[in-house]
Amino acid sequence: MPRRFDLSRPLSELHPNEQLKFDSRYLRGTLEQSLEDAITGAIGDNDTQLTKFFGIYQQDDRELREERRRARLEPLYQFMVRVRLPGGVCTTEQWLALDALARENANGTLRLTTRQTFQFHGVFKDKLRRHVQGIYASGLDTIAACGDVNRNVIATANPLLSSARREATETAQRIGAHLLPRTGAYREILLQQSGAGEHPASPPAGSSAAASTATSEEPLYGHTYLPRKFKIAIAVPPHNDIDVYAHDLGLIAIVENGHIVGYNVLVGGGMGMTHRQVATYPRLGDVAGFCEAADVIEVVEHTMCIQRDYGDRHDRYHARFKYTIEDRGIDWFREELARRAGKPLQAARDFHLDTSGDHYGWQQGEDGRWHYTLFIENGRVADTPGRTLMSGLREIAASFPGFFALSTNQNVTITGIDTADRERLEEILRRHNIENDVNHTGLRRHSMACVAFPTCGLAMAESERYLPSLIDRLDEALRNAGLAQEPISIRMTGCPNGCARPYLAEIALVGKAPGKYNLYLGASANGDRMNALYRENIDEPQILAALIPLFDAYAAERQPQERFGDFVIRKNVVPPMLAGRDFQKIEAGTPD
């Protein structure tokens, strides 16, 4: 079927971003002039929308706004830069290069994200090009890490652990390459390379996209790209570390005799919403069917193009694929996919998911080598007094050439360690005081937070800087209840957009205002049920007052092997939440 880019309504009737994209000359806009303008630390307003397609967000330090306003200075503009890393694997040489770039051009830290890649914060405009070029020199890039395109494709962590995980990671990398934007703007403006030669995001040889480049700079996306971002994830059961139900397109690997034979296809998941806007909601993906491994690239492309052609380009709050599926139905999707692919999906295969957490410490792979997963609280790689995490990982990367694997739980696995080298690695961990702390509670080991203040422009409350201290207070109650090692998941975000996938945590705190959060409870441990609103707009004393009695009840009344999220459902603390459209229709309870 020929690709089409016609819009159902005139551009003037669509969201202004559609006109902006159409007029941008494939994302060029006035970015060249903005970067050359030395008078301001910012770039043009329209250009801030275009740089997202290149993994770059303009931000400022919100805590300095008032001080700088009084001094008649503009906000302290800076940029967040996100790396594209499909499958979450980098070489140790790349880790060392990114570590050096963080110290040279950014705020001196690395941030591991919930989509299995790196973010740099605090990059000023005069260093932005140099920073992106340094990333590219390491063999990585930032294109399509943000924007209205397919985002970083994630997969169950650590491809060196098994053949099936390796195949899933390779599939993630193939999908990522196939769905890349082809615009020359990234090369021309940020890399400052001439038009000649291979594009850093050139299409795979022989692909349908490659065959069309002679007639269009963007054969897959067209002038206006997608209505909104599009996220893809691949899970290798029984592990669901990537929260496969939470994405526009989820692929569940079906493994036979140690190898992937195909994938169950899930569509229409997504986490973001807007407080008090009941028409917006998080949603779990629907199982559409099964495809053979040989067909997965074609199925993925057709699925994304269905959203390209049918997604809402008028209302960006209704533009994600989850609303397309909710509005039109899973049967419509199956028929449309079959029409484009020339054949229907097969019936979904049986699968079992048991956990969404990471396995910390040592694991032995199929080849006999060892892999050490290190807990990194909220993904922040930094040296702090008494704990030199960034320096320690730098020494490990230099001492053990190979690969580091990132997880979507914001942790890192040091891969491919020989038995004879385990003690040497453990000595480095001890010397830098970064080995996994056996005193960490299960709650802390299963925690995640977004960045929020001071740089995220959407944050309504603290997240990364606050969650560790809140867990300190909750830990005391857990130890008193005999639950210190119970694997209870807790996630915090500074706003309802859901970057840390909070609606799939057994306990979630979503920012509502400074110091105030909505408290959600009751998600399943394996990621197939969302949580539900329990208390609204509460502060820390109210959070503690709500959770501590539930911990005590859980300790006294739980059934064997019962997880906390299942317990609060069984005890009718909150209703089970499976249908996204009902998510914001549940009213918060009131304290007894």
Order of alpha helices (4+ residues) and beta strands (2+ residues): alpha-alpha-alpha-beta-alpha-beta-beta-alpha-beta-beta-alpha-beta-alpha-alpha-beta-beta-beta-beta-alpha-alpha-alpha-beta-beta-beta-beta-beta-alpha-beta-beta-alpha-alpha-beta-alpha-beta-beta-beta-beta-alpha-alpha
